[in-house]
Amino acid sequence: MYAVHIHLSQLRASNRQPHFINIATKSFDGLIENFEATAFALLNADVVLICRNVPVDDADAAVDKVRSLFSEDPLLVVEDGAFEDAFSTWFELSQPEDFSAFLTIANDLAVEAQRN
């Protein structure tokens, strides 16, 4: 079981329009219909995809599809040789460290949503 946090809230404002976020969220419909996957659109525009028994390659392809929607955004500019991905964070939920990190982020996002 794993989760992917897609940082759409970090896109420039013009790319965070509700219709763009809806298109991005709908990009995961195939995973949701064909596998054990759920996508959550958060109030801050981020999307969290939680997958169980979903081939990583399939989820990666869906994330790449969303990434391509915003290919002109500065968030997606990657330095040559850089490994960090500012667009998405993957969590292997069977690993205690990843589960704990994911839970911390989920709690932080919930607190932020209650403030707004």
Buried (B, 14 or more C-beta within 10 A) or exposed (E): EBBBBBBBBBBEEEBBEEEBBEEBBEBBEBBBEEBEBBBBBBEBBBBBBBBEEBEEEBBBEBBEBBBEBBEEBEBBEEEEEEEEBEBBBBBBBEEEEBBEBBEEBBEEBEEEEEEE
